[in-house]
C-alpha cells in the first residue's frame, strides 16, 4: 500500500496477454464496455502504452531488474524479489478511456488480482493512476492529492516493528485520495478530509458491498472500510490486516 504504507506505514478475465506495444491516438474511444462520464478534474496521464483496442489486457511475469530498481524493494525487505510478480492490468480512467497500470504483487496473489481488476474494468469503475511506487514516493509527506492505486510498499505497520502486508505484495490501496484512512483526528492523505463523508457518494469512492468490495471478497481479501477501531477505505488485504 503505497499511501497507507507511507501514511500508515503500515495500509484479474482470463488468460494473461501483454498490453499493446504502442499508444493509440489521443482520440481513442473505449471499445466494448460502456464507460462512465468523463471527470475533467481527474484525467489520467498514460505512464504505460494504453490498449489500442480499448479492451482489458493483463500480464504476469517475473519482476524486470529495471522495475525492481525503481520500486521500494531492497534486500532488507521481508520478501524475496523472486517471490514478487510484475503485473500489468487494464483500468478505466476517470476520462472514460482504457489505460494500462502496473503493480508489484506477491507471486501467489497475482492471478487473483488480475481477476479483480478485470471485474473493475468491466464494471467501468474509474481509477486515476496505477504505477509502481518508488522509495522517494513512499517516504514523501502525506500531503497533496496523489491518487495512485498500488500494492507493494516495503514498510512496517505504522507504530509497529511488524511488516505491513504491502511489504509482501499482499495488500492493495485503491484510489487512496478518494478513500482515505481515518483514525481519530488523523486523516491520510491529509487533504482528503472531504471524502470522510461517505454518505455523499462520488465517483471512485468505495462503498460497502459495491463492485470493488465484492471483487476483492471473491478472492478472499478483506476491506479496511470494515475495520472497527479505524477506517481504511482504500485498503484491501489477503489476511484482513
N, C-alpha and C positions, 0 to 999 in steps of 0.2 A: 504494500500500500504506500504509494509514494507519499500522498498527503498525510495519511494517518501515520505512516512511518515517520514522516517528517514531523508532523504535528503531534501525533500521539506518541511518536517514537515507539509506537507500539509497540493501529487500524492497519457449438462449435457447431441436410445438414450434412451431409455425409461426404465421404471422400475428400481428402485434402488435396488441393491443387495450388500451384503457385499463382500469385496475383499477376495481373498484366504487367508487362515489362516496360511499358511506356505510358505516360499520362495521356488521357483523352483530351480533346479540345475543351476549352473553358465552357462552351455551351452545352456540355454533355447533359443528357436527360436520364433520370432513373428509368430502368427498363421494366421489370416485372412487378414490383411491389408498389402499391400506392404510397406515396411519400407524404410526410406531414408538411404543413405550410412552412415556408422558409422563415427563419428568425434572423433578421438583419443584424442584430446585436451579437450574434454568435455564429460567425462564418468560419468554417474550417479551412486552414491553410494546409495543403497537401504536403506532408513530410515524406510519404512514400507514394509511388505511382498509383493513382486510383484505378479501379477496374474499368477497362474500356467498354465493357458491355453493360455496366451498371448493375451487375449481379453480385451475389455473395461468393467470395472465394476465400480459401484459407490454406495455410501451410503449417507444417510442424517439422522442425529439424533441429539438429544439434546447434548450439549457440556459436555463431561465427566469432572468430577472435576479435574482429573489429567491433562487433556489437558488445561483447563482453567487456572490452576495454572502455567503452563509453557508458557502462552501467555502474551500479554501486557495488558490484561484486568484487571481493578480494579474497585471498587465500585464508583470511581470518574468519570469513563468514561460515555459518554452520552447515551449509550445503555445498557439495562439490559442483563445479561448473558442469561436469558431465551428467549431473542429475537434474540439470535445468534444460529447458527447451525454448527455442526461439519460435514464437507463434505469430503468424500474421492472420488477420481476420478482416473481413469487410465490416464497415459500420455505416450507418445512415447519419449524416451530419444534420445540424440544425438548418442547413441550407436546403435540405431535402434530397441531396445528392449522395451517391455511394462513394466512400473513401476507403483507404486501407490503413489499418492500425497494426501496431506491433506490441508484443509483450514478452517478458521472460517469465516462465511459469515452471512449476515442478513437473518433472517428466511424466509422472503418472496422472497428473491433473490435466495435461494438455488436451487430450481428446474430448474430455467433458466440457472444458471451457470453449472449445471450438463449437460444440453443440449449443452452448449457452448464447454465444454471440451470433450464431446463425439464427436463433429464435428471435433475438432482439432486432436483427436486421430485417427479418421477415415481417415483424410486427411494426416496423417503422419507428422504433424507439430511438430518439436522437442522442448522439454522443458528440461532444465537441472535438476532443483530441484523444489520441491514443498512441503514446510513444514510450520507449524505454527511458526510465528515469536515471539521470546521472547523479554522481555523488554531490556535485555542486547544487543541483536542484533539490536533492534530498535534504541537504543541510541549510537550505535557504530559509529565511524567516517566514512564518506562516501568515504573510500578508499578501495583498494583491487578489486577483480573481482567477488564478490558474485553475483550469477545469480539466486536467489531464486524467483520463481513465488508465490505470496501470495496475500491475501486480507486484513484481519483485522490488523489494527495498531492503537492503541489509542493515537492519537496526533492531535494537532491543525494544521491548514493550516500554511505553513511557513509564518512568518511575520504577523500572524493574531491571534486573540483570538478565531476565529471560528473553530469548529471541522472539521477535514477532513472527506470526505466521507468514507475513510478507517475506521474511528472510529465507523461507523455504520455497517461495513461489506458490504458496497455498492460500493466498488471500488476494482479493481484487477490490479496488476502490473505483466506483462508478460515478462519473460526473461529480467530483467532490465539492465543488463550489455550490452546486445546487442541492447537495445532500450532505450538509456539514456534520461535524462532530460536535456534541454538546454535553457538557457536564458542569453543573453549577453555573458559574459565571464565565466558564471557558467555552469559547466558540472557535472552531477551527475549520476552514480558514477564518481569520478574524473579521474580514469584510462581508461574510456570508450571513450575518445576523437576520436579514430579511427572510431568509429561507428556513428559519426556525418555525415560521408559521406554516405548518404542514396542512392546514385546512384550506389555504389558498393554493390550489394546485396549478403549477406552471410546468411547461414542457421540460422534460428531462428530470423532473423530480421523481423519486422512487416512493411508491405508496404500498401499504400492506396489501398483499395478495395481487399485486399488479404483475405485468408480464416479466419484469426483471426479477422480482422475488420468486415467482413461480419457476422461472428458467433455472435459477441457481438451486432452488429447492429440489428440482428434478434430478440434480447430480449430487444431492445430499449436502449442499452448502447452506449455511445459515446466515441470516441478515442481522447486522448490527442495529438496525432500527427496532429490533425486538428486545434489545438489552433493557434491563430494569434500572440499573444504577447510573446509566448514562445512555445517550443515543448517538449511534454512529451510523447515520443514514446512508453513507457512501459504501460501507464495508460489508463484504461477503467473505466467508472463510470456510475451509474444509472441516474444521473442528469446532466452529462456533466462537472461536476466540480471536 
